[in-house]
């Protein structure tokens, strides 16, 4: 009997999309559903982005493009990096992909042989585990519970790097927790990385401009410039510019890694489409008023979400300072019942919340932290307060 490749036994659908699809299905059936599930920014880019796309369509060359990315796109990305304080990179240090997820998958294929160590902290974005399993890596997770604000400590990192993983994947600001590392925290972790020279460092920092409270974005290369030969910075248009469907991702790092990703592109995507390229250039180099306005809006929503969650007896929600997620510890509900149904874990909690109150959230176990759940507060503003009130009511009804 013909069979699929063994790697498909390790591949599974995104847990986030499973929840989102269920919420969409219930809404189509006429249920009043408020979705806090999927991490889409729910805003559109500025008019100049669409104007650039239309112009590119009118002047379409019909030709193949660069495997690495068009020069004008690479230049716009380099300027964006300089604005973040990441200087000294050239086009040869960069490569593009069909979204950051594609770039991360390419990096896994380029850097990890089967059995190589692949380490990252929990809670983690679901695709980290999925990608690692598909390529057959030896996955090593570092639990970072709510008691330490979901952040990695230097001691944890030191112990993990002592095992010499081939790749360490770091996420700042974090999906799913929204936590942001301060300059001092990044510096302390960079000092640890400097003592362990045998590990590649990928920084998945696609929310780098979605930072609140004046904390700012900080990178290991800024703290310890000698890490430049090992750090690979990953970015995307999706969250900052409201362009998740456009699928434009980027990386910057050592030339050998950028060339490897470029080679991978040559064997599957060939190039980003001209229209996407033009829109991406316009987003990166054009007016930044839309991202700035949305950042302020998300910070206000963050305040509303955290206040509502921490007002629930027994619930603890560390204050996120970036992205657009909150990740409360809901374990106070475990062992209790709602409408006669006992809730034993995060999956049962989210299922009961969706069924009883029409609020969709993603169970924390999808991110490696079964005491929590992820709330994406990018829903239309009029839905936010009612959704939070439904969550509060659900907890109040627990027995």
LUMDO-569830 format. One record per atom (N, C-alpha, C): residue in one letter; x, y, z. Coordinates in steps of 0.05 Angstrom, whole numbers, plus 32768, in hexadecimal, padded with zeros to 4 digits. Layout:
// residues N
AXYZ;...
This chain:
// residues 399
X80117FE88000;X800080008000;X801280198000;X800B802C7FEF;X801B80447FED;X801680558007;X802C80628010;X802A80718029;X8037808C8025;X802F809F8036;X803B80B98037;X805780B88043;X806780CC8040;X808180CE804C;X807E80CD806B;X809180C28079;X809080C08096;X808E80DB80A3;X809980F08097;X8098810A80A4;X807B811480A7;X8069810A8096;X804D81138098;X8040810880B1;X804B80F380BD;X804180EA80D6;X804880FC80ED;X805C810E80E8;X8064812180FC;X8057813D80F7;X804A814080E0;X803E815980D9;X8021815980E3;X8017817080ED;X7FFC817280F5;X7FF2818F80F0;X7FD8819280EE;X7FCC81AC80E9;X7FD181BF8100;X7FD281D980FB;X7FD681ED810F;X7FBE81EC8123;X7FC581EA813D;X7FB081EA8152;X7FA182048152;X7FAE8219814B;X7FA08233814B;X7F8B82348135;X7F928229811E;X7F7E82298108;X7F678216810E;X7F6C8201811D;X7F5681EF8124;X7F4081FE8134;X7F49820E8148;X7F36821D8158;X7F2982338146;X7F3982408136;X7F2D82558125;X7F18824A8112;X7F1E82338106;X7F0A822780F4;X7EF1821F8102;X7EF48215811B;X7EDC820D812A;X7ECB82268130;X7ED8823C8138;X7EC98254813D;X7EBB825F8124;X7EC9825D810E;X7EBD826680F4;X7EA5825580ED;X7EA7823B80F2;X7E91822980EC;X7E78822F80FD;X7E7D82338117;X7E6782398129;X7E5A82548121;X7E6A82678119;X7E5F82818111;X7E4E827E80F8;X7E57826D80E6;X7E48826880CD;X7E2D825A80D3;X7E2C824C80EA;X7E13823E80F2;X7E0082518101;X7E09826A8104;X7DF7827E8110;X7DFD8284812D;X7E1382788138;X7E1A827D8154;X7E2782998156;X7E2382A5816D;X7E2F82BF8173;X7E4B82BA817E;X7E5F82BC816D;X7E7A82B48174;X7E8D82CC8175;X7E9C82CF818A;X7EB282E2818C;X7ECC82D3818C;X7EDD82D88178;X7EF582C98175;X7F0D82D8817F;X7F1A82CC8194;X7F3482D5819D;X7F4982C18196;X7F4582B38180;X7F56829B817A;X7F6D82A18168;X7F6882AB8150;X7F7E82AC813C;X7F8D82C7813E;X7FA782C58139;X7FB782DD813C;X7FB982ED8122;X7FA382F78118;X7FA483098101;X7F9F8325810B;X7FAD83398100;X7FAB8354810C;X7F9183628107;X7F81835880F3;X7F66836380EE;X7F66838180E7;X7F7A838980D9;X7F7983A480CC;X7F8783A180B1;X7F8383B580A0;X7F8F83B48085;X7FA583C98083;X7FB883C48071;X7FCE83D7806E;X7FC483F28061;X7FD684058061;X7FCF841F8056;X7FCA841F8038;X7FBD8433802E;X7FB684358012;X7FCE84338000;X7FE5843D8009;X7FFD843D7FF8;X800684217FF2;X8000840E8003;X800783F27FFD;X7FF783E77FE6;X7FDD83ED7FE6;X7FCC83E47FD0;X7FD383F37FB6;X7FDA840C7FB8;X7FE2841B7FA0;X7FFA840F7F94;X800E84077FA4;X802683FA7F9A;X802083DF7F8D;X800E83D07F99;X800683B67F8D;X7FF883BA7F72;X7FE683CE7F71;X7FD883D27F57;X7FEC83DB7F41;X7FFF83EC7F49;X801383F57F35;X802483DD7F2C;X802B83CB7F3E;X803B83B47F36;X802B83A27F24;X801183A07F29;X8000838F7F17;X7FFF839B7EFB;X7FFD83B57EFA;X7FFC83C37EE0;X801683C07ED0;X802C83BC7EDE;X804683BB7ED1;X8053839F7ED5;X8043838B7ED8;X804D83707EDD;X806083677EC7;X8077835E7ECE;X808B83557EBB;X808583397EB1;X807783297EC1;X8072830D7EB9;X808A82FB7EBB;X809F83047EC8;X80B882F57ECA;X80BD82EA7EE6;X80D082D77EE7;X80D882CD7F01;X80E782E37F10;X80E682E27F2B;X80F582F67F3B;X810D82E97F48;X811982F77F5A;X813182EE7F69;X812982DA7F7E;X813882C47F80;X813482B07F96;X813882BD7FB1;X814A82D07FB3;X814F82DD7FCD;X813A82F27FD4;X813082FF7FBF;X811E83157FC3;X8127832D7FB2;X8115833C7FA8;X811C83537F97;X812D83677FA7;X814083747F99;X815283867FA6;X8143839C7FB5;X812E83A77FA9;X812083BD7FB6;X811383B37FD0;X810A839A7FD0;X80FE838F7FE9;X8114838A7FFE;X812A837F7FF6;X8140837B8009;X814983968015;X814B83AA8004;X815383C5800E;X813F83D08021;X812583CC801C;X811183D6802E;X811283C88049;X811783AE8048;X811A839E8060;X813283A78070;X814883AC8062;X816183B58070;X815C83D0807D;X814D83E28070;X814783FB807D;X813583F88095;X812383E58094;X811283DE80AB;X812383D480C2;X813683C380BC;X814883B980D1;X815983CF80DD;X816283E180CD;X817283F880D7;X8161840880EB;X8148840C80E4;X8136841B80F6;X8133840C8111;X813683F28111;X813583E3812A;X814F83E38139;X816483EE812C;X817E83EE8139;X819083D78131;X818983C9811B;X819883B28111;X81A783BB80F8;X81C083C480FB;X81D083CF80E5;X81E483BB80DB;X81F083C180C5;X820783B280BB;X8200839A80AA;X81E7839780A3;X81DE83818091;X81DD838A8074;X81E083788062;X81DE837E8045;X81CA836B8039;X81C5836F801F;X81B3835C8011;X81BC833F8013;X81D6833B8014;X81E0831F8015;X81DA83128030;X81D283218044;X81CB8316805E;X81AD8310805F;X819E8316804A;X81818315804C;X817583008038;X815D82F8803F;X814D82E7802C;X813082EB8033;X811F82E58021;X810282E98025;X80F482CD8024;X80DA82CD802A;X80CB82B48029;X80AD82BB8029;X809D82A68026;X808082A98025;X807682AB8042;X807C82C1804F;X807582C4806B;X808B82BA807D;X808A82C38096;X809F82BB80AA;X809E829D80AF;X8087829180AE;X8085827480B3;X80958265809E;X8093826E8085;X80A382618070;X80C182658074;X80C8827D807D;X80E582828082;X80EE82708099;X80DF826D80AE;X80E6825C80C4;X80E9823F80BB;X80D7823680AA;X80D9821A80A0;X80F28217808F;X80F8822B807E;X81108229806F;X812982288081;X812982388096;X813F823880A8;X8142821D80B6;X812C821180BD;X812D81F780CA;X813981E280B7;X813181E3809E;X813C81D1808A;X815A81D68085;X816181F08085;X817D81F7807F;X819081F28096;X818681F380AF;X819881F280C6;X819781D780D5;X818181C980D4;X817D81B280E5;X817D819880D5;X818F818680DC;X818E816B80D2;X817D815B80E6;X8173814480DD;X8163813380EF;X8172812C8108;X81658130811F;X8172812A8138;X818181418145;X818581578136;X8192816F8142;X8180817C8157;X818D8188816B;X817E81958180;X817281AF8177;X815981B3817E;X814981CB8177;X813B81D48190;X814481EA819C;X813A81F381B6;X812B820D81B4;X8116820F81C5;X8107822881C7;X80F7822781E1;X80EF823F81EA;X80E082418203;X80C2823C81FF;X80B582348214;X809882338215;X808E82498227;X807682548221;X8065824E820A;X8072825781EF;X806D824681DB;X8079824B81C0;X8062824D81AB;X8069825A8195;X8056825A817F;X8054823D8174;X803C8235816E;X803782198168;X8048820E8151;X804E821E813D;X805D82158126;X807A820D812C;X808582188142;X80A082108149;X80A281F2814D;X809081E8815E;X809081CB8163;X808A81BB814A;X807681C5813A;X806E81B68122;X808581B5810E;X809381CC810A;X80A981CC80F7;X80C081BA8100;X80C681BC811A;X80DB81AC8125;X80D6818E8122;X80BD81868126;X80B6816A8123;X80B781618106;X80AE817280F4;X80AF816A80D8;X80CB816580CE;X80DE817680D7;X80FA817280CE;X8109815D80DE;X80FC815280F3;X8108813D8103;X811D81468117;X811A815F8120;X812D816A8134;X8127815E8150;X813C815F8161;X81398157817D;X81308170818C;X811681728191;X810B818A819D;X810F818C81BB;X811981A381C3;X811F81A781E0;X811081C181E8;X80FC81BE81FA;X80EC81D58202;X80F481DD821E;X80F381F88222;X80FA8204823C;X80E182118248;X80D58204825C;X80BC820F8267;X80C1822A8275;X80B1823E826E;X80B28258827A;X8095825F8284;X808F8257829C;X8073825982A6;X806B827682AD;X8052827A82B3;X8049829682BA;X805782A182D2;X8061829082E4;X806F829A82FB;X808882AA82F4;X809382A582DC;X80AA82B582D3;X80A282C582BA;X808982CD82BA;X807E82DE82A4;X808382D28288;X808382B88286;X808782AA826D;X80A182B1825F;X80B582BA826E;X80CF82C38262;X80E582AF8269;X80F782AC8257;X810E829B825A;X812382A8826C;X812E8299827F;X814282A48291;X815E829D8286;X817282AD828D;X818E82A68284;X8196828A828E;X818E828382A6;X8196826982B1;X818A825282A0;X817182558298;X816482418287;X8173823F826C;X817982568261;X818682568247;X81A282498249;X81B0824F825E;X81CB82448262;X81CA82268263;X81B7821C8272;X81B481FE8275;X81AC81F2825A;X819B81FF824B;X819381F48231;X81AA81F4821D;X81B9820A821C;X81CF820C8209;X81E681F98210;X81E881F28229;X81FD81DF8231;X81F981C48223;X81E081BE821A;X81DA81A6820C;X81E081A981EE;X81E981C081E6;X81F281C681CB;X81DD81C181B5;X81C581CC81B8;X81B281CA81A2;X81BD81D88189;X81B681CD8172;X81BF81D98159;X81B381F58155;X819981F7815C;X818A82108158;X817B82188171;X817C82318179;X816B823B818E;X815982508181;X813F824D8184;X812B825F8178;X811F8270818E;X8121828A818B;X8119829E819F;X810482B08192;X80EF82B781A2;X80D882C68198;X80D382DE81AA;X80D582F6819E;X80D2830F81AD;X80CA8326819B;X80B2833281A0;X809D832B81B4;X8092831081AE;X8086830581C3;X807D82E981C2;X806182E481B7;X805F82D181A7;X804582C481A1;X804782A881AD;X803882A281C2;X801D82AB81C8;X801A82BE81DF;X802F82C681ED;X802B82D48207;X802B82F28205;X803782FD81EF;X8039831A81ED;X804F832681FE;X805F8315820B;X8074831F821D;X808B832A820C;X8098833F8216;X80AF834C8209;X80C7834D821B;X80DE83468210;X80F783478220;X810283638220;X810A836D8237;X81168387823A;X81328387822F;X813E839E822D;X815A83A08224;X816C83908237;X816883938251;X817983858264;X817583678262;X815D835E825E;X81588341825C;X816583368243;X81638344822D;X8170833B8214;X818E833B8218;X8199834E8225;X81B6834F822A;X81BF8338823B;X81B08331824F;X81B7831A8261;X81B783008251;X81A382FC8240;X81A182E48230;X81B782E4821B;X81BE82FB820F;X81D382FC81FB;X81EE82F48208;X81F282FC8221;X820B82F4822E;X820D82D58230;X81F782C88235;X81F682AB8236;X81FC829F821B;X81EF82A98206;X81F5829F81EB;X821282A281E4;X821E82B881EC;X823B82BD81E6;X824D82A881F2;X8244829B8207;X825482868214;X8251826B8207;X823D826881F5;X8237824F81E8;X8238825281CA;X824E824E81BD;X8252825581A1;X82478240818D;X823B822B8196;X823582158184;X82188214817B;X8209822A817F;X81EC822A817A;X81E582428168;X81D6823B8152;X81CA82518143;X81B3825D8153;X81AE8277814F;X81998285815E;X81868292814A;X816E8289814A;X815982958139;X814882A7814B;X814582C08143;X813382D28152;X811A82D78141;X810482CB8149;X80EB82CF813B;X80DD82E78148;X80E182FE813B;X80DA83188148;X80C683288136;X80B2831A812C;X80A083268119;X808E833C8125;X808D833D8140;X807D8352814D;X808F83698156;X80A6836D814A;X80BB837F8155;X80B2839C8157;X809F83A48146;X809583C08149;X807B83C28159;X807083AB8161;X805783AA8170;X805E83A7818E;X806C83BC8199;X807583BB81B4;X806A83D381C3;X806183CE81DC;X805383E281EC;X806583ED8203;X805A84018210;X8065840B8229;X808284158227;X808B841B820F;X80A68426820C;X80BC84128211;X80B583F88212;X80CA83E48217;X80DE83E38200;X80D483E581E7;X80E683E481D0;X80ED83C881C8;X80F783C581AF;X810083AB81A5;X811E83AA81A8;X8128839381B0;X8145838F81B4;X814D837381AA;X81658372819F;X816F835A8192;X818A8352819D;X81908338819D;X81AA832E81A8;X81C2833B819A;X81C083418180;X81D6834C8171;X81DD8368817C;X81C983768185;X81CE83918190;X81DD838E81AB;X81D6837A81BA;X81E3837681D4;X81FF836A81D2;X8203835781C0;X821C834A81BC;X82228348819E;X822F835C8192;X8233835C8175;X82418343816A;X82508335817B;X825E831D8171;X824B8306816B;X823283098173;X821E82F4816D;X821382F78151;X821A830C8143;X821083108128;X821482F88115;X822A82EA8119;X823082D38108;X821E82BB810E;X820E82BD8122;X81FC82A6812A;X81DF82AD812B;X81D882C7812C;X81BD82CF8130;X81AF82D38115;X819782C88112;X818782CA80FA;X816D82D88102;X816882F080F8;X8151830080FF;X813B82FA80EB;X812382F480F5;X810C82EE80E4;X80F6830380E8;X80EA830C80D2;X80D6832180D3;X80C0831C80BE;X80AB832C80BF;X8094832780AE;X8084834180AB;X807483438096;X806183598093;X8047835480A1;X8041833B80A7;X8026833280AE;X8019834280C5;X8027834480DB;X801B834F80F3;X801D836E80F4;X8035837880ED;X803A839580EF;X802883A480DC;X8025839A80C4;X801883A980AE;X7FFC839F80A7;X7FF2838C80B6;X7FD7838180AF;X7FD783738095;X7FED8363808F;X7FF083568075;X7FF583388077;X7FE7832A8089;X7FED830D808B;X7FE982FD8072;X7FD583058062;X7FCF82F78049;X7FE282FC8032;X7FF283118035;X80058318801F;X801D8305801F;X802382FA8036;X803982E68039;X805482F08030;X805F83028040;X807A830C803B;X808A830A8055;X809E82F98055;X80AF82F6806D;X80CC82FB8066;X80DD8300807A;X80F883088076;X810B82FB808B;X812482F98083;X813982F18097;X815283018091;X8161830680A6;X817C831280A3;X818E830480B6;X81A682FD80AC;X81B982EF80BD;X81D382EA80AE;X81E282D780B6;X81FB82D080A8;X81F682CB808A;X820982D28079;X820582CF805C;X820082B18055;X820E829F8063;X820B8283805C;X81EE82798061;X81E182848076;X81C6827C807B;X81B382898068;X81B782A28062;X81A682B0804E;X81A882A28033;X81C08299802B;X81C3828B8012;X81B482708013;X81B58263802A;X81A78249802C;X8189824D8029;X817E82618035;X816182668032;X815B826E8015;X816C827D8008;X816982847FEC;X8169826B7FDB;X817B82597FE0;X817C823F7FD2;X8163822F7FD6;X8159822F7FEF;X814082217FF4;X8129822D7FE3;X812882487FE2;X811482557FD2;X8115824D7FB5;X812D824A7FAB;X813182437F8F;X812582287F88;X812182177F9D;X811781FC7F99;X80F981F97F9F;X80EC820E7FA9;X80CF820C7FAC;X80BF82247FA5;X80C4823C7FB0;X80B382537FA9;X80BE82637F92;X80D882617F8B;X80E682717F78;X80E8828E7F81;X80D2829C7F84;X80D382B87F8C;X80B882C17F96;X80B882D77FA5;X809F82E47FAC;X809382F17F94;X807982F27F91;X806D82FF7F79;X8073831D7F79;X807483287F61;X807A83457F5E;X806683567F6D;X804D834F7F6D;X803983607F7A;X803D83607F98;X804383487FA4;X804983477FC0;X806283577FC7;X807683547FB6;X808F83637FBA;X808A83817FBB;X807A838B7FA7;X807583A87FA6;X806583B17FBF;X805283A17FC7;X804283A87FDF;X805483A87FF8;X806683957FF9;X807883938010;X808B83AA8012;X809683B27FFB;X80A883CA7FFA;X809883E28004;X808083E67FFB;X807083FD8003;X806A83FC8021;X806483E5802B;X805E83E38048;X807783EA8059;X808E83DF8051;X80A683E48061;X80B08400805F;X80AF840C8047;X80BC84268043;X80A8843D8042;X808E84388042;X807B844D8040;X80728458805B;X805D8467805D;X805384728076;X804E845C808B;X8054846180A3;X8051844E80B9;X803A845580CC;X8028846680C3;X8013846F80D4;X7FFF845980DC;X7FF9844780C9;X7FE6843180D0;X7FF2841F80E5;X800A841480E3;X8015840480F8;X801784138113;X801E842C8112;X8020843C812B;X8005843E8139;X7FF084448129;X7FD584468134;X7FCC842C8140;X7FD184168132;X7FC883FC813C;X7FD783F48155;X7FF183FB8156;X800083F5816F;X7FF384038187;X7FEC841C8184;X7FDF842A819A;X7FC4841D81A1;X7FB58415818C;X7F9C84088191;X7F9F83ED819F;X7FB383DE8198;X7FB783C481A5;X7FC183C781C2;X7FD083DC81C7;X7FD983E181E2;X7FC083E781F4;X7FAE83F781EA;X7F9583FD81F9;X7F8583E381FD;X7F8383D381E9;X7F7583B981EB;X7F8283A781FF;X7F9D83A781FF;X7FAC83978212;X7FA4839E822F;X7FA383B88234;X7F9C83C1824F;X7F8083B78257;X7F6E83B88244;X7F5283AF824A;X7F518391824F;X7F608382823F;X7F6083658242;X7F6D835C825C;X7F8483678263;X7F92835F827B;X7F8283668294;X7F76837E8294;X7F66838682AB;X7F4E837382AF;X7F41836B8299;X7F2A8359829B;X7F32833E82A5;X7F488333829B;X7F51831882A2;X7F5B831782BF;X7F6B832B82C7;X7F75832B82E2;X7F60833282F7;X7F49833B82EE;X7F33833F8301;X7F2483258307;X7F29831082F9;X7F1D82F682FE;X7F2C82E88315;X7F1E82E1832A;X7F2C82D48341;X7F3B82BB8338;X7F5582BA833F;X7F6582A28339;X7F7382A3831F;X7F6B82B4830C;X7F7882B682F2;X7F8F82C982F4;X7FA682C182E8;X7FBE82D282E8;X7FC682D682CB;X7FC982F082C3;X7FD182F682A8;X7FE8830A82A9;X8001830082A5;X8017831382A4;X80128328828E;X801C83408292;X801683568280;X802783548267;X801B834F8250;X802A834E8237;X8031836B822E;X8049836E8222;X80518388821A;X8056838981FC;X804B837681ED;X804E837781D0;X803B836481C3;X803C836381A8;X802B83528197;X800D835A819D;X7FFB8346819C;X7FDF834C81A2;X7FD3833381AF;X7FE1832881C2;X7FD8831081D0;X7FD9831481EE;X7FC7830681FC;X7FC983028219;X7FC882E4821E;X7FD582DC8234;X7FD782BF8239;X7FD382BA8257;X7FB982BB825F;X7FB382B7827C;X7FB7829A8285;X7FBF8297829E;X7FBF827D82AB;X7FA3827882B5;X7F96826482A9;X7F7A825E82AF;X7F76824582BF;X7F8C823B82CA;X7F8B822182D8;X7F7A822182F1;X7F72823982FB;X7F60823A8311;X7F45822C830A;X7F3F822A82F1;X7F26821E82E8;X7F26820082E8;X7F3E81F482E8;X7F4081D782E5;X7F3581C982FD;X7F2681B482F8;X7F1981A5830E;X7EFD81B08315;X7EF681C7830A;X7EDC81D2830E;X7ECA81CA82F7;X7EB081D182F9;X7E9E81C982E4;X7E8D81E182DB;X7E8481E082C2;X7E7381F482B6;X7E5B81E682AA;X7E4381ED82B3;X7E2B81E082A9;X7E2C81C282AB;X7E3981B882C1;X7E3B819C82C6;X7E52818E82B9;X7E61819D82A8;X7E788191829A;X7E92819882A9;X7EA1818382B2;X7EBA818782C0;X7ECF819082AC;X7EDF81A482B4;X7EF581AF82A4;X7F0F81A582B0;X7F1C819482A1;X7F35818882AB;X7F4E819682A1;X7F4C81A4828A;X7F6481AF827E;X7F5D81C6826C;X7F7181D1825F;X7F6E81E9824E;X7F5D81E38235;X7F6081CC822A;X7F5081C58212;X7F3281C38219;X7F2C81B6822F;X7F1081B58238;X7F0581D08240;X7F1681E1824C;X7F0E81FC8253;X7F06820C823A;X7F17820C8226;X7F12821B820D;X7EFA821181FE;X7EF781F681FE;X7EDF81EA81F1;X7EC681F281FF;X7EC681F2821A;X7EAE81F98229;X7EA882178226;X7EBD82288226;X7EBA82458223;X7EAD824B8207;X7EB6823D81F3;X7EAC824281D8;X7E8F823981D6;X7E89822281E2;X7E6E821781E0;X7E5A822881F1;X7E6382308209;X7E50823D821C;X7E4E825B8216;X7E648268820F;X7E648285820D;X7E6A828F81F1;X7E71827D81DE;X7E77828681C3;X7E91829681C1;X7EA4829081D2;X7EBE829E81D1;X7ED3828981CA;X7EE2828F81B5;X7EF7827C81AB;X7F12828681B4;X7F20827581C3;X7F3C827A81CB;X7F4C826081C5;X7F66826281C4;X7F77824B81BE;X7F82823F81D8;X7F7F822581DC;X7F89821981F5;X7FA8821C81F7;X7FB18221820F;X7FCE82268213;X7FDF820E820C;X7FD481F6820E;X7FE581DE8208;X7FEE81DE81EB;X7FDF81ED81D9;X7FE881EF81BE;X800381FD81BC;X8009820D81D1;X8022821C81D2;X8036821181E6;X802F81F981F1;X804181EC8204;X803D81F58221;X802782048227;X8021820C8242;X800482068249;X7FFE81EF8255;X7FE381E68258;X7FD481F4826F;X7FE18206827D;X7FD282158291;X7FC5822E8286;X7FCA8235826D;X7FC0824E8263;X7FAF824B824A;X7FA88262823F;X7F9B82648225;X7FA3827E8218;X7FA3827E81FD;X7FAB829781EF;X7F9282A681E7;X7F9382C081ED;X7F7E82D381E4;X7F8B82E681D0;X7F8182E681B7;X7F8A82F981A3;X7F75830F81A3;X7F7E832881AB;X7F6A833D81AE;X7F6A83508196;X7F6B8344817E;X7F6A83548166;X7F4D8355815A;X7F3A834B8169;X7F1E834C815F;X7F158369815D;X7F00836E814E;X7EF5838A814D;X7EF08394816A;X7EF783AD816F;X7EF683B98189;X7EDA83B48197;X7EC483B78188;X7EAA83B38196;X7EA5839781A0;X7EB583848197;X7EB2836881A0;X7EC3836281B9;X7ED6837381BE;X7EEA836D81D3;X7EDD836C81EF;X7ECF838181F7;X7EC383818212;X7EAF836B8216;X7E9C83668202;X7E8983508206;X7E9783358208;X7EAD833181F8;X7EBB831881FA;X7EC883148215;X7ED483298220;X7EE08327823B;X7ECB83228250;X7EB4832F824D;X7E9E832C8260;X7E94830F8260;X7E9483038248;X7E8B82E78246;X7E9F82D48255;X7EB982DA8252;X7ECD82CA8260;X7ECA82CD827E;X7EC582E68287;X7EC182EA82A4;X7EA882DB82AE;X7E9382DC829E;X7E7B82CE82A6;X7E7F82B082A7;X7E8E82A68294;X7E9482898294;X7EA2828182AE;X7EB6829082B5;X7EC4828982CE;X7EB2828C82E6;X7EA082A082E7;X7E8E82A482FD;X7E7A828D8300;X7E75827F82EA;X7E62826982EB;X7E6E824E82F2;X7E88824D82F5;X7E96823482FB;X7E8F822C8318;X7E8C8212831B;X7E8582078336;X7E9981F2833E;
